[in-house]
Amino acid sequence: MDNAIFSTIDQITQRILNGGEMTAEEGRWMIRLDDDYLPWLMAGADRLRKSYRGNEIEVCAIANVRSGNCSENCSFCAQSGHHKTAAPAYDYIPAEELVAQAQQAREWGASDFGVVSKGWGMRSEKEGAKLEEYFTAMDAGTDIGRCASLGALTKASAEKLKTMGMENYHHNLECAESFFDQVCTTHTYQENIDTINNARAAGLRVCAGGILGMGESLDQRIEMAESLRQLGVESVPLNFLNPVLGTPMGNQTPMSPYEILRAIATYRYMLPKAEIRIAGGRQFLGDMQSMIFMAGASGVMIGNYLTTQGRSVDDDLKMIRDLKLEVRGDTKQRRGRQDQAVAAG
Ligand code: SF4
């Protein structure tokens, strides 16, 4: 073990606690550190999380309102119409079913609930009308924060969603720009960036991250973090590829627990003020799931994912409370919250 490495981690940690940043070059060094240094790295990431995000964990949940036969060819996705998978295909679920799921999520302590629809944007009147119906029903049925993930947004569609009362928009970059042609060829990386900028310009809080473990290099993991930093994204969901049979990425080897924890910690260093939210692929951590928070995560998605089952919500909530962390939605009225990072110091 090299003492100089411990000391460099400490220096970077202190610089960020003092309001500075980690460079992309340092990020590329950090994400390559040997396993032996992971506990030290996590200790620093934990300090950054506590300093910038406090003791509260943001919990969110999603509903897949329309699934399968998607026009896009995202290589990781079970819902793409370009791949042959066992994912279910159905049109919009009834609003009552959506509200029941949102109410359940709120009872669990979730502060935000995402309406997720396959496809590439709110393109037809039918889609707009359905979302209006959903948001009106959610408004009447629960105070949970309203989030949506619908693919690309134009300026006009972002503004329309804002007038419907939507607060957050989720749209992943998915990966680094230099890797995107391995992931999708039916839309462009620039469309992802435009969507994020359009959502922000309309006054929506942006939730954007990606999927790690798709075959990208370690440098490309840092490249995506750097892009998210430049875009000023407040909430960064990290997913770890769950290879789905029938997709072009079906034979990828899942990331190891250490690799996942090192990636989370490095993202906390790259994006110290962001809500770093762990979503799909958490199961690859096995018995080490609770370590995501010590590695710097400040949020977690609970319940089921789009096409896969999550682990038991009771286990997730117990995990958070056993760590003496608080579920933000337990104590705060959710609707209308302004996202503010806890001041460092
Ligand atoms: S990730 Fe979204 S846009 Fe891409 S194939 Fe899946 S549902 Fe379609």
Residues whose N, C-alpha, C, O or C-beta is under 5 A from the ligand:
A	BS01	SF4	C70 E72 N73 C74 C77 Q79 S80 K118 G119
